[in-house]
Amino acid sequence: MTREHTDRITVGGVPVGGGAPVTVQSMCSTRTDDPAATLAQMSALHAAGCDIIRVAVPDAAAADALPAIMAEAPMPVVADIHFDYRLALRAAEAGVHAIRINPGNIGAPDRVRAVADACRERGIPIRVGVNTGSVEKRLLAKYGGPTAEALVESAADELAALYGFGFHDVALSVKASDVPTAVRAYRLAAERFSCPLHVGVTEAGTSYTGLVNSAAGIGTLLMEGIGDTVRVSLTADPAEEVRAGLAILRACGLKRGGVRLVSCPTCGRTRIDLISLAKAAEARLSGLDRDITVAVMGCEVNGPGEASHADYGVAGGNGFGSLFMKGRVVRTKIPEPELLDALMALIESDAPS
C-alpha cells in the first residue's frame, strides 16, 4: 500500500490523504461549553505541533459555544458527535471544518441524509469513526466478538450509508484497543476502501503504556504505507499526544524538523550519570525549533562514533566528557557538571542567523 492511493479530503485547508503529509491530531480535554479554556488549550496544542483538533459536542451547551470557538480557533476543528444528529447540523452551521460521526448511532437514514446534505452544502468532510465499542450486535454475533473483520464490515455499512446519499468526502477510522486487532483492521480497510484513513489505537492507556501501544500499532501501519492522519490516544495531557504523534512520524521517516536526540543505553563502562544527562538534555532541547541531531553518549566505545555522526554531541569519560560538532572534536575534558551547559552553548552559538 502507499498513501498516494487514497482519496484526498481537505480539513480546513489541511489536506488529508492522496499522498499529502501525514498529519497529527488530538482532542481537547476541556469542556467545549467553556470557549476560553478550550481556545487556550487549542493554542497550546497548536504550538506543540498539532495539525487538526477535535472537540466533543455532547449537548446543546457545547453546540452553543462553537461559533465563539470557530471565530478564534488556531487550526482546523473537528466536531465529535454521537447520538443526536441535530448537534451535527448545528456544528455544520457553526462552521466546523469536519464532523466525526458513527452513522449507526445517530438514528434513521433520513437523519444521516440530513447530516450529509448539511456537510455537502458547506464543503465539510465527515470522519466515520468505528471502534470495538460501537460494533453492532449482529456483527459481534457473526464474528464472535469485536474482531478486525467485524470492525471493517461495520465500517463498510457506515460508508455505504453516506455513499448512498451521494456523499464521498469521507475519512475512516477502525480503532481497537488491542494492537494486533487494530493493525489487522486497518490493513483490511486499506485493501477494501479508498478513503483516507485516520489511524490510531483507541483507549491506548497512560503516558507510558499508551505510547508503547500507539507506537507499535501506528508505527507498524505507517511503515506499511497505511495511514493519512494519526491520533495517539493517551490518558494524559493532550500535549503529550501531540508530542508522541510527532515522534512516531519522525521515527518512521515521515516528518523532518525538530531535534532528534540520540542517547546510548548505560552499561558497566559508563562513568558519568548518563541517564540524568540525557533527560536534562531532552528537556532543554524540547522547545528548540531546529532540524538537528544531538547525541548524548556514555563512553568511548560507541560514544565518539555516534557523537561525531550527529550535528552536535557529547561523549562521556571518567567524570569528564568531550564535545563534538559536525564530525569533529571541539573540546575535551569538560567536567561532568558542565557538559550540558557546554553542549547547549555550542548549539546556540552555531544557530543560523
C-alpha positions as CSV (number, residue, x, y, z in Angstrom):
1,M,0.0,0.0,0.0
2,T,1.0,3.6,-0.5
3,R,-0.6,6.7,0.9
4,E,-0.9,8.1,-2.7
5,H,-3.6,5.5,-3.4
6,T,-6.1,7.0,-1.0
7,D,-8.6,9.8,-1.9
8,R,-7.9,13.3,-0.6
9,I,-10.1,15.4,1.6
10,T,-9.4,18.9,2.9
11,V,-10.0,19.7,6.6
12,G,-10.0,23.5,7.0
13,G,-7.3,23.9,4.3
14,V,-5.2,20.9,5.6
15,P,-5.0,18.1,3.0
16,V,-5.5,14.6,4.3
17,G,-4.9,11.6,2.1
18,G,-3.8,11.2,-1.6
19,G,-0.1,11.4,-0.7
20,A,-0.4,14.5,1.5
21,P,2.0,14.7,4.5
22,V,0.6,12.6,7.4
23,T,-0.9,15.0,10.0
24,V,-1.2,14.8,13.8
25,Q,-4.5,15.2,15.6
26,S,-5.5,15.5,19.2
27,M,-8.7,16.2,21.1
28,C,-9.4,18.9,23.7
29,S,-9.9,17.7,27.2
30,T,-11.7,21.0,28.2
31,R,-15.4,21.4,28.3
32,T,-16.5,22.7,24.9
33,D,-19.1,24.9,26.6
34,D,-16.1,26.8,28.1
35,P,-14.7,28.6,25.0
36,A,-12.0,30.4,26.8
37,A,-10.5,27.2,28.3
38,T,-10.9,25.4,25.0
39,L,-9.2,28.1,22.9
40,A,-6.4,28.3,25.4
41,Q,-5.8,24.6,25.1
42,M,-6.1,24.7,21.3
43,S,-3.4,27.4,21.2
44,A,-1.1,25.3,23.4
45,L,-1.6,22.2,21.2
46,H,-1.1,24.2,18.0
47,A,2.2,25.5,19.4
48,A,3.2,21.9,20.2
49,G,2.7,20.9,16.6
50,C,-0.9,19.7,16.4
51,D,-2.4,20.0,12.9
52,I,-6.1,19.2,13.5
53,I,-8.0,19.4,16.8
54,R,-11.3,17.7,17.8
55,V,-13.8,18.9,20.3
56,A,-16.6,16.9,22.0
57,V,-20.1,18.2,21.3
58,P,-22.3,16.2,23.6
59,D,-25.1,18.7,24.2
60,A,-26.7,22.0,23.2
61,A,-24.4,24.0,25.5
62,A,-21.4,22.7,23.7
63,A,-23.0,23.5,20.3
64,D,-23.8,27.0,21.6
65,A,-20.1,27.6,22.2
66,L,-18.9,26.5,18.7
67,P,-19.3,29.9,17.0
68,A,-17.1,31.6,19.5
69,I,-14.6,28.8,19.3
70,M,-14.6,28.8,15.5
71,A,-14.0,32.6,15.4
72,E,-10.6,32.2,17.1
73,A,-9.5,28.6,16.5
74,P,-5.8,28.5,15.5
75,M,-6.2,25.2,13.5
76,P,-8.9,23.2,11.8
77,V,-11.6,21.9,14.2
78,V,-13.5,18.6,14.1
79,A,-16.8,18.3,16.0
80,D,-17.2,14.9,17.6
81,I,-20.9,13.9,17.5
82,H,-22.8,10.9,18.9
83,F,-26.4,10.0,19.1
84,D,-28.1,13.4,18.3
85,Y,-27.9,14.3,14.6
86,R,-29.2,17.8,15.4
87,L,-25.9,18.5,17.1
88,A,-24.1,17.7,13.9
89,L,-26.4,20.1,12.0
90,R,-25.6,22.8,14.5
91,A,-21.9,22.1,14.2
92,A,-22.0,22.4,10.5
93,E,-23.9,25.7,10.8
94,A,-21.2,27.0,13.2
95,G,-18.5,26.4,10.5
96,V,-16.6,23.5,11.9
97,H,-14.0,22.1,9.5
98,A,-15.0,18.4,9.8
99,I,-17.5,16.3,11.7
100,R,-16.9,12.9,13.3
101,I,-19.9,10.6,13.4
102,N,-20.9,7.0,13.6
103,P,-23.9,6.9,11.2
104,G,-25.1,3.8,13.1
105,N,-25.8,5.7,16.3
106,I,-27.4,8.9,15.1
107,G,-30.7,7.4,14.0
108,A,-32.7,6.7,11.0
109,P,-31.4,7.0,7.4
110,D,-33.2,10.4,7.0
111,R,-31.1,11.8,9.8
112,V,-27.9,10.5,8.2
113,R,-29.0,12.1,5.0
114,A,-29.7,15.4,6.8
115,V,-26.1,15.5,8.1
116,A,-24.6,14.5,4.7
117,D,-26.6,17.3,3.0
118,A,-25.6,19.9,5.5
119,C,-21.9,18.9,5.2
120,R,-22.1,18.8,1.4
121,E,-23.6,22.3,1.3
122,R,-20.7,23.7,3.3
123,G,-17.8,21.6,2.0
124,I,-17.3,19.8,5.3
125,P,-15.8,16.3,5.3
126,I,-17.1,13.6,7.6
127,R,-15.0,11.0,9.5
128,V,-16.7,7.8,10.0
129,G,-15.4,6.6,13.4
130,V,-15.8,2.9,14.1
131,N,-14.3,1.2,17.1
132,T,-14.6,-2.0,19.1
133,G,-17.1,-0.4,21.4
134,S,-19.5,0.6,18.6
135,V,-19.8,-2.7,16.6
136,E,-23.4,-3.7,16.0
137,K,-24.7,-6.8,18.0
138,R,-25.3,-8.7,14.8
139,L,-21.7,-8.4,13.8
140,L,-20.5,-9.3,17.2
141,A,-22.6,-12.5,16.9
142,K,-21.5,-13.1,13.4
143,Y,-17.7,-12.9,14.1
144,G,-17.7,-13.9,17.8
145,G,-16.7,-10.6,19.1
146,P,-15.2,-7.2,18.0
147,T,-12.7,-8.7,15.6
148,A,-10.9,-6.8,12.8
149,E,-13.4,-8.3,10.3
150,A,-16.3,-7.1,12.4
151,L,-14.8,-3.6,12.5
152,V,-14.3,-3.4,8.8
153,E,-17.8,-4.8,7.9
154,S,-19.3,-2.2,10.3
155,A,-17.2,0.5,8.5
156,A,-18.5,-0.8,5.1
157,D,-22.1,-0.4,6.3
158,E,-21.4,3.1,7.7
159,L,-19.7,4.2,4.5
160,A,-22.5,2.8,2.3
161,A,-25.0,4.9,4.2
162,L,-23.1,8.1,3.2
163,Y,-22.2,6.9,-0.3
164,G,-25.9,6.1,-0.8
165,F,-26.7,9.7,-0.3
166,G,-24.0,10.8,-2.7
167,F,-21.6,11.9,-0.1
168,H,-18.0,10.8,-0.6
169,D,-15.9,13.5,1.2
170,V,-15.1,10.9,3.9
171,A,-12.3,9.7,6.1
172,L,-12.4,6.4,8.1
173,S,-11.1,5.1,11.4
174,V,-11.4,1.5,12.6
175,K,-9.8,1.6,16.0
176,A,-9.3,-1.1,18.6
177,S,-7.6,-1.0,22.0
178,D,-5.9,-4.3,21.2
179,V,-2.9,-3.5,19.0
180,P,-3.0,-6.7,16.7
181,T,-6.7,-6.2,16.2
182,A,-6.3,-2.5,15.3
183,V,-3.4,-3.3,12.9
184,R,-5.3,-6.1,11.1
185,A,-8.5,-3.9,10.9
186,Y,-6.6,-1.1,9.2
187,R,-4.8,-3.5,6.8
188,L,-8.2,-4.9,5.8
189,A,-9.6,-1.4,5.5
190,A,-6.7,-0.2,3.3
191,E,-7.3,-3.1,0.9
192,R,-11.1,-2.5,0.7
193,F,-11.6,1.3,0.8
194,S,-10.1,4.2,-1.0
195,C,-11.0,6.9,1.6
196,P,-8.1,8.3,3.7
197,L,-7.5,6.5,7.0
198,H,-7.4,8.2,10.4
199,V,-5.1,5.8,12.3
200,G,-4.9,5.2,16.0
201,V,-5.1,2.7,18.8
202,T,-8.2,3.6,20.9
203,E,-8.0,3.8,24.7
204,A,-4.3,3.0,24.4
205,G,-3.5,3.8,28.1
206,T,-1.5,6.1,30.2
207,S,1.6,8.1,29.1
208,Y,3.8,5.1,29.2
209,T,1.7,2.1,28.1
210,G,-0.4,4.2,25.7
211,L,2.7,5.5,24.0
212,V,4.1,1.9,23.7
213,N,0.8,0.6,22.3
214,S,0.4,3.5,19.9
215,A,4.0,3.4,18.7
216,A,3.6,-0.3,18.0
217,G,0.3,0.0,16.2
218,I,0.6,3.3,14.4
219,G,4.2,2.8,13.6
220,T,3.6,-0.6,12.1
221,L,0.9,0.8,9.8
222,L,2.7,3.9,8.8
223,M,5.8,1.9,7.8
224,E,3.5,-0.2,5.6
225,G,2.2,2.9,3.8
226,I,-1.2,2.8,5.7
227,G,-2.5,5.9,7.4
228,D,-3.1,9.5,6.4
229,T,-3.6,11.2,9.7
230,V,-2.9,9.9,13.3
231,R,-4.0,10.4,16.8
232,V,-2.2,9.0,19.8
233,S,-4.9,8.4,22.4
234,L,-3.4,8.8,25.9
235,T,-4.9,9.2,29.3
236,A,-2.8,12.3,29.8
237,D,-2.4,15.9,28.8
238,P,-3.3,16.2,25.1
239,A,0.0,17.9,24.5
240,E,1.7,14.5,25.3
241,E,-0.5,13.0,22.5
242,V,0.9,15.6,20.0
243,R,4.5,15.1,21.0
244,A,4.1,11.4,20.8
245,G,2.5,11.6,17.4
246,L,5.2,13.8,16.0
247,A,7.8,11.5,17.5
248,I,6.2,8.5,15.8
249,L,6.2,10.3,12.4
250,R,9.8,11.2,12.8
251,A,10.8,7.7,13.8
252,C,9.0,6.4,10.7
253,G,10.9,8.9,8.5
254,L,7.7,10.8,7.7
255,K,8.5,14.2,9.3
256,R,11.5,16.3,9.3
257,G,12.3,19.2,11.7
258,G,12.7,19.3,15.4
259,V,15.5,18.0,17.5
260,R,16.4,14.3,17.2
261,L,18.1,13.1,20.4
262,V,20.3,10.0,20.2
263,S,21.5,8.5,23.5
264,C,23.0,5.2,24.3
265,P,21.9,2.7,26.9
266,T,24.1,2.6,30.0
267,C,26.5,-0.2,30.8
268,G,29.3,-1.0,33.1
269,R,31.7,1.1,31.1
270,T,29.8,4.3,31.8
271,R,31.5,6.7,34.2
272,I,29.1,9.6,34.1
273,D,25.5,10.0,35.2
274,L,24.3,9.4,31.6
275,I,20.6,8.9,32.5
276,S,20.3,12.3,34.2
277,L,22.3,14.0,31.5
278,A,20.2,12.6,28.7
279,K,16.9,13.5,30.4
280,A,18.2,17.0,31.1
281,A,19.3,17.4,27.5
282,E,16.0,16.3,26.2
283,A,14.2,18.8,28.4
284,R,16.5,21.7,27.4
285,L,16.2,20.8,23.7
286,S,12.4,20.2,23.6
287,G,11.5,23.8,22.7
288,L,14.2,24.2,20.1
289,D,12.9,24.7,16.6
290,R,16.0,23.3,14.7
291,D,16.3,20.3,12.4
292,I,19.3,18.8,14.1
293,T,20.5,15.5,15.6
294,V,22.1,15.7,19.1
295,A,24.0,12.7,20.6
296,V,24.5,12.1,24.3
297,M,26.7,9.1,24.7
298,G,28.2,7.4,27.7
299,C,31.6,6.0,26.9
300,E,34.5,5.7,24.5
301,V,33.1,2.5,22.7
302,N,30.1,3.9,20.8
303,G,30.3,7.5,22.0
304,P,32.8,9.2,19.7
305,G,31.5,7.5,16.6
306,E,27.8,8.2,17.2
307,A,28.6,11.7,18.5
308,S,30.7,12.6,15.5
309,H,27.9,11.5,13.2
310,A,25.5,13.9,14.8
311,D,25.3,17.6,14.3
312,Y,26.3,18.1,18.0
313,G,27.1,15.7,20.7
314,V,28.9,14.8,23.9
315,A,30.7,11.6,24.8
316,G,31.5,10.8,28.4
317,G,34.7,9.6,30.1
318,N,35.6,9.1,33.7
319,G,33.8,12.2,35.2
320,F,34.6,14.2,32.1
321,G,33.3,14.4,28.5
322,S,34.2,15.6,25.0
323,L,32.2,17.9,22.8
324,F,31.6,17.2,19.1
325,M,30.2,19.3,16.3
326,K,29.6,18.0,12.8
327,G,32.2,15.3,12.9
328,R,35.0,17.0,14.8
329,V,36.0,17.3,18.4
330,V,35.8,20.9,19.6
331,R,36.5,20.4,23.3
332,T,37.8,17.7,25.6
333,K,38.0,17.0,29.3
334,I,34.9,19.0,30.2
335,P,33.9,18.3,33.8
336,E,30.7,16.3,34.0
337,P,28.7,19.1,35.8
338,E,29.5,21.4,32.9
339,L,28.7,19.1,30.0
340,L,25.1,20.1,29.3
341,D,25.7,23.8,29.5
342,A,28.7,23.4,27.2
343,L,26.6,21.4,24.7
344,M,23.8,24.0,24.8
345,A,26.2,26.8,24.4
346,L,27.7,25.1,21.3
347,I,24.3,24.6,19.7
348,E,23.2,28.1,20.4
349,S,26.5,29.6,19.1
350,D,26.0,27.7,15.8
351,A,22.4,28.8,15.2
352,P,21.6,30.1,11.8
353,S,21.4,33.9,11.7
